[in-house]
């Protein structure tokens, strides 16, 4: 629930900031025990960096993506500092990469990062409208255009929700953005007297492969997931943008409470593990396009009841009020103006439709060795931080970390290393690297 609301909030923030600036022939099912097999989450600590007393290089501002390379070095994209910090295997500074600026190798608006196992890096920089590619020494190799030219509104059509590095080291897998975001970009461009072409790309229910070998990205769809029945996103024109309440209603009008999201991650061999429904079913899409397995557990979705409806709306409004406080200051005032002090957003939450049932799964992450961690919903229907099931690389169920025993790691690395981003009471970040036992890697 929080994840869905966060996605809508992020879409609204992007709008505000822009305004001011099976099936295959044979499908195997991995069966599991009906009851959870408890796992111990006592992971030994390797090192921690950050916090209020950290050296200057480790005074992180807003950590974004974190990822390991094959040597165990940890890369962290600090979004506000506009740089990548590379941390060695014992917690020492190895180097920093990038920094704020207009030139090649500098970051204007870096939003995501991929680290291949050999230590090469791809950074999605919306400000440059390009992926910046760095070698193992942190030197810029080249820039690959996202295909949006220099038009900042066209850049909205090239954004992706999440990216992963393909095993070949020369391409990415990426999940598309909701259709409504591209509509905002086109309408804004029209309002400024220009036109943009909306590319034929997958939306947030699809995954495409991005070839980075040329001067510009070449995208090839590889997965179109099941989409719940819904009304198409309304088409926007430049005149619509003069009605701020209508614009905010469009941004938040795509919310459906408990609609199943596309959850996915990439295994080391290029297999895509994904879930696109409310059921407990994780499909493994092999590189050749066949579904080689479906991981299941006998856990069923819960039906929506009047009590759940009322409690969900109350919780969603509370979450919105909390998340709105974390919006950048320059966008917060405009959001308040556009939403009539939040009234439009509250109205959208209250009037949003409900999916028929509550999805079982909330997150899927692949381990370095090819296993899967699958997070379920928590005790309350809107709680995304429930128990975590672990599957081995062969698809066999290993066991379950009970609710509250561990969070999902922000990054999995070699030799059982995992990284967590922790925030203290003042939201000061610390990165903690721990070691997983062999059974859950």
C-alpha positions in Angstrom: 0.0 0.0 0.0 2.7 2.5 1.0 4.6 1.5 -2.2 1.6 2.3 -4.4 1.0 5.6 -2.7 4.7 6.5 -2.9 4.7 5.9 -6.6 1.7 8.3 -7.1 3.4 10.8 -4.8 6.7 10.6 -6.8 4.7 11.1 -10.0 3.1 14.2 -8.6 6.5 15.5 -7.4 7.9 15.1 -10.9 5.0 17.1 -12.3 5.5 19.8 -9.7 9.3 20.0 -10.3 8.7 20.2 -14.1 6.2 23.0 -13.7 8.6 25.1 -11.7 11.6 24.4 -13.9 2.1 -20.9 -18.8 2.9 -20.6 -20.6 5.8 -22.6 -22.1 5.5 -26.2 -23.3 6.7 -27.4 -19.9 6.4 -25.5 -16.7 7.7 -26.8 -13.4 6.2 -25.8 -10.1 8.4 -25.7 -7.0 6.3 -27.0 -4.1 7.0 -26.1 -0.5 5.8 -27.0 2.9 2.5 -25.6 4.0 4.0 -24.0 7.1 6.9 -21.6 7.3 10.2 -23.1 8.1 11.8 -20.5 10.5 15.2 -19.0 9.7 17.6 -17.2 12.0 18.4 -13.6 10.9 21.5 -13.2 13.1 23.8 -11.9 10.3 27.4 -11.0 11.4 28.4 -7.4 10.8 31.4 -6.8 8.5 31.5 -3.0 8.7 29.4 0.1 8.9 30.0 3.6 7.5 28.1 6.8 7.9 26.3 8.4 10.7 26.7 11.8 12.5 30.3 11.1 13.5 31.5 9.8 10.1 34.5 11.2 8.3 33.6 13.7 5.6 33.6 11.2 2.7 31.0 9.1 4.6 28.7 11.9 5.5 26.0 10.7 3.1 23.1 12.9 2.2 20.5 10.9 0.3 21.7 7.4 -0.5 20.1 6.0 -3.7 21.1 2.8 -5.3 23.8 0.6 -3.6 25.4 -2.3 -5.4 28.4 -4.6 -5.1 31.0 -5.6 -7.7 32.6 -9.0 -7.9 35.5 -8.0 -5.6 33.1 -7.1 -2.8 33.5 -3.3 -3.2 30.2 -1.4 -2.5 29.1 1.4 -4.7 26.7 4.0 -3.4 25.0 6.7 -5.5 24.4 9.7 -3.3 21.7 11.5 -5.1 21.9 15.0 -3.4 25.7 15.0 -3.5 25.6 13.9 -7.1 28.5 11.4 -6.7 29.2 7.7 -6.4 31.2 6.6 -3.3 33.1 3.4 -3.7 33.7 1.5 -0.4 36.3 -1.2 0.0 35.8 -4.6 1.6 36.8 -3.4 5.0 34.7 -0.2 4.9 37.5 2.1 3.6 37.1 4.8 0.9 38.3 3.5 -2.4 37.3 6.5 -4.6 34.5 8.9 -5.5 33.1 9.2 -9.0 31.3 12.0 -10.7 30.1 15.1 -8.8 27.7 17.9 -9.7 28.3 19.6 -13.0 27.3 20.0 -16.6 30.2 18.2 -18.3 30.7 14.5 -19.3 31.4 12.4 -16.2 29.5 14.9 -14.0 26.0 14.4 -12.8 23.1 16.8 -13.5 20.3 14.6 -12.3 21.5 11.1 -11.6 18.6 8.9 -10.5 19.7 5.3 -10.8 22.9 3.2 -11.1 23.9 -0.3 -12.3 27.2 -1.9 -11.3 28.3 -4.9 -13.3 30.3 -7.7 -11.6 33.5 -6.5 -13.2 33.2 -3.1 -11.6 31.9 -1.1 -14.6 29.1 1.3 -14.0 26.1 2.7 -15.8 24.4 5.8 -14.4 21.0 7.0 -15.6 21.4 10.8 -15.7 18.1 12.5 -16.6 19.7 15.9 -16.7 22.0 14.8 -19.5 19.4 12.6 -21.0 21.9 9.8 -21.2 23.4 6.8 -19.5 27.0 7.6 -18.5 29.2 4.5 -18.6 32.3 4.3 -16.4 35.2 1.8 -16.5 36.6 -0.2 -13.5 38.8 2.7 -12.5 35.9 5.1 -12.4 36.8 6.9 -15.6 34.1 7.9 -18.0 34.1 5.7 -21.1 31.2 7.3 -23.0 27.6 8.5 -22.9 24.7 6.8 -24.5 21.7 8.9 -25.3 18.3 7.9 -23.9 16.8 9.3 -27.1 15.1 12.4 -25.7 17.4 15.0 -27.2 17.8 18.1 -25.0 14.1 18.6 -24.3 13.6 18.2 -20.5 10.0 17.3 -21.1 10.9 14.6 -23.5 13.2 13.1 -20.9 10.0 12.2 -18.9 9.2 9.7 -21.6 12.5 7.9 -21.2 12.3 7.4 -17.4 12.3 3.9 -15.9 11.1 2.6 -12.6 14.0 0.2 -12.1 17.0 -1.1 -14.0 19.3 -4.2 -13.7 22.6 -5.0 -15.4 22.4 -7.8 -17.9 25.0 -10.6 -17.6 26.6 -9.7 -20.9 27.8 -6.4 -19.4 26.6 -4.3 -22.3 22.9 -3.9 -21.7 20.3 -3.3 -19.1 16.9 -4.6 -18.2 14.4 -1.9 -17.3 10.8 -1.6 -16.1 8.8 1.2 -17.9 7.0 4.1 -16.3 3.2 4.6 -16.0 1.7 6.0 -19.2 0.4 9.1 -17.4 3.9 10.4 -17.0 4.6 10.5 -20.7 1.3 12.3 -21.1 2.4 15.0 -18.7 5.7 15.4 -20.6 3.9 15.8 -23.9 1.4 18.3 -22.5 4.1 20.4 -20.9 6.1 20.5 -24.1 3.0 21.7 -25.9 2.5 24.4 -23.3 6.0 25.6 -23.9 5.5 25.7 -27.7 7.3 22.6 -28.7 6.4 19.0 -29.6 7.8 15.7 -28.5 7.3 12.2 -29.8 6.1 9.7 -27.3 8.2 6.6 -28.0 6.6 3.2 -28.3 8.0 1.8 -25.1 6.7 -0.6 -22.4 4.8 0.9 -19.5 5.1 0.0 -15.8 3.7 -3.5 -16.6 6.6 -4.4 -18.9 10.3 -4.9 -19.0 12.6 -4.2 -21.9 16.2 -4.8 -22.7 18.3 -1.7 -23.3 21.3 -2.1 -25.7 24.0 0.3 -24.8 26.4 -0.5 -27.6 25.5 2.4 -29.8 25.3 6.2 -29.5 21.7 5.9 -28.4 19.7 3.3 -26.4 18.0 0.6 -28.5 15.1 -0.9 -26.5 13.6 -4.3 -27.1 10.5 -5.5 -25.1 11.1 -8.8 -23.3 8.1 -9.1 -21.0 4.6 -7.7 -21.0 3.0 -8.7 -17.7 -0.6 -9.2 -17.0 -2.5 -5.9 -16.5 -5.5 -5.6 -14.2 -8.6 -4.2 -16.1 -8.6 -0.4 -15.8 -9.7 2.7 -17.5 -7.0 4.2 -19.9 -5.1 7.1 -18.6 -6.7 10.4 -19.8 -5.0 12.3 -22.6 -3.7 15.7 -21.5 -3.4 18.9 -23.5 -1.5 22.1 -22.7 -4.8 23.7 -21.6 -5.3 21.0 -19.0 -2.1 22.1 -17.2 -3.7 25.5 -16.4 -6.2 23.7 -14.2 -3.9 22.6 -11.3 -6.6 20.6 -9.5 -7.4 18.7 -12.6 -3.7 18.0 -13.2 -3.3 16.6 -9.7 -6.4 14.5 -10.0 -4.9 13.0 -13.2 -1.6 12.2 -11.3 -3.4 10.5 -8.4 -6.3 9.2 -10.5 -4.4 6.1 -11.5 -4.3 4.8 -7.9 -6.2 1.5 -7.3 -5.9 0.3 -3.7 -4.1 -3.1 -3.6 -3.8 -3.4 -7.4 -1.0 -6.0 -8.0 2.2 -4.4 -9.1 4.9 -5.9 -11.4 7.5 -7.2 -9.0 10.8 -8.5 -10.5 14.5 -9.0 -10.3 17.2 -10.4 -12.6 19.1 -13.6 -11.8 22.8 -14.0 -12.6 22.1 -16.1 -15.7 19.7 -13.5 -17.2 16.5 -15.1 -16.0 13.8 -12.7 -14.9 12.0 -13.6 -11.7 8.6 -11.8 -11.6 5.1 -11.7 -10.1 2.2 -9.8 -11.7 -0.9 -10.9 -9.8 -2.3 -11.1 -6.3 -1.4 -14.9 -6.0 1.8 -16.4 -4.6 3.4 -17.2 -8.0 6.9 -16.2 -9.0 7.6 -17.0 -12.6 11.1 -17.5 -13.9 11.4 -16.3 -17.5 14.5 -17.8 -19.1 16.6 -15.8 -21.6 15.1 -17.8 -24.4 11.6 -16.5 -23.5 10.3 -19.7 -21.9 8.9 -19.9 -18.4 11.2 -22.5 -16.8 9.6 -22.6 -13.4 6.9 -21.1 -11.2 7.7 -20.8 -7.5 4.6 -21.2 -5.3 3.6 -21.5 -1.7 0.1 -22.3 -0.5 -0.8 -18.8 0.7 -3.9 -17.2 -0.7 -4.8 -13.5 -1.1 -7.3 -12.0 1.4 -10.6 -10.7 0.1 -11.5 -7.0 0.5 -14.0 -6.3 3.3 -15.8 -3.1 4.4 -13.5 -2.9 7.4 -10.4 -3.2 5.3 -11.7 -0.5 2.9 -12.2 2.0 5.7 -9.0 1.2 7.5 -7.0 1.3 4.2 -8.3 4.8 3.4 -7.5 6.1 6.8 -4.0 4.6 6.7 -3.3 5.9 3.1 -4.2 9.5 4.1 -1.9 9.2 7.1 0.9 7.8 4.9 0.4 10.7 2.4 0.7 13.3 5.1 3.9 11.7 6.4 5.4 11.3 2.9 4.5 14.8 1.8 6.8 16.0 4.6 9.8 14.4 2.9 9.2 16.1 -0.5 11.9 18.6 -1.4 11.1 22.1 -0.1 11.0 23.7 -3.6 8.2 21.2 -4.7 6.3 21.1 -1.4 4.7 24.5 -1.7 3.7 24.0 -5.3 2.2 20.6 -4.5 0.1 22.2 -1.7 -1.0 24.9 -4.1 -1.8 22.4 -6.8 -3.7 20.1 -4.6 -5.7 22.7 -2.7 -3.8 22.0 0.5 -3.9 18.3 0.0 -7.7 18.2 -0.4 -7.5 16.9 -4.0 -5.2 14.1 -3.0 -7.3 13.1 0.0 -10.3 13.1 -2.3 -8.4 10.9 -4.7 -7.5 8.4 -2.0 -11.0 8.2 -0.7 -12.6 7.7 -4.1 -10.0 5.4 -5.6 -11.3 1.9 -6.5 -10.2 -1.2 -4.8 -8.8 -4.4 -6.4 -10.8 -7.5 -5.4 -8.2 -9.0 -3.1 -5.0 -8.1 -1.3 -1.8 -9.4 -3.1 0.3 -11.8 -1.1 3.7 -10.6 -2.3 5.3 -7.2 -2.0 9.0 -7.5 -3.2 11.3 -9.9 -5.0 15.1 -9.7 -4.8 17.7 -12.0 -6.4 20.8 -13.0 -4.4 24.3 -12.9 -5.8 24.4 -16.7 -6.2 21.0 -16.9 -7.9 18.6 -17.5 -5.0 15.5 -15.4 -4.3 14.2 -13.5 -1.3 10.4 -13.0 -1.6 8.7 -10.6 0.8 5.1 -11.1 1.8 2.6 -8.6 3.1 2.7 -7.9 6.9 0.0 -8.5 9.5 -2.0 -5.5 8.2 -3.1 -5.5 4.6 -1.2 -2.3 3.8 2.0 -3.4 5.5 4.7 -4.1 3.0 7.3 -5.4 5.5 6.1 -8.9 6.2 7.9 -12.2 6.4 10.6 -13.0 3.8 10.7 -16.4 2.1 14.0 -17.7 0.8 14.4 -20.0 -2.2 17.6 -21.6 -3.3 19.1 -21.3 -6.8 17.4 -24.6 -7.8 14.0 -23.2 -6.8 13.6 -25.2 -3.6 12.1 -23.4 -0.6 14.7 -22.9 2.1 12.7 -21.2 4.9 11.3 -17.9 6.1 12.5 -15.0 8.1 9.7 -14.0 10.4 8.2 -10.6 10.3 10.5 -8.0 11.8 13.5 -10.2 12.0 15.2 -8.6 9.0 14.5 -6.0 6.3 15.1 -6.8 2.7 18.8 -6.0 1.9 19.4 -2.9 -0.3 22.1 -4.9 -2.2 23.3 -8.5 -2.4 27.0 -9.2 -3.0 29.6 -11.9 -3.3 30.6 -14.3 -0.4 27.3 -13.6 1.3 27.7 -9.9 1.7 24.6 -7.8 2.0 24.2 -4.0 2.5 21.5 -2.3 4.4 20.8 1.5 4.6 19.8 2.5 8.1 18.4 5.9 9.1 18.7 7.3 12.7 16.1 9.4 14.4 17.3 12.5 12.4 17.3 10.6 9.1 21.1 10.5 9.0 22.1 7.5 6.9 24.5 4.7 7.7 25.4 1.8 5.4 25.8 -1.5 7.2 27.3 -4.5 5.5 26.6 -7.9 7.0 27.4 -11.5 6.1 24.7 -14.1 5.2 25.1 -17.8 6.1 25.5 -20.1 3.1 22.0 -21.5 3.3 20.3 -18.2 2.4 22.6 -16.9 -0.2 
